Amino acid sequence: MVKNNIDALRSVYLSLGGSLDDTYEDINGGSPVSAYRSVKDHIAAISKLDVGSGSYTETTTFYSGNATVVDLG
């Protein structure tokens, strides 16, 4: 159960492959992610993850159905 925004962001960070032992020099003085106490620091850490380099692909469909193509020219 997610208790607050910090817990939610920490869960996102971990689900994207991050570790609570990760450190970043430019975030929270280089302390590990487990020591972060702000939403801003967690978002900064999430932005550091290289989530686009894996072979996993996710597709999101916003519309499913029939569409009509109209020539506007």
Summary of the structure (lengths in Angstrom):
residues: 73
radius of gyration: 18.5
end to end distance: 53.9
largest distance: 58.5
contacts: 124
relative contact order: 0.17
helix: 37%
strand: 3%
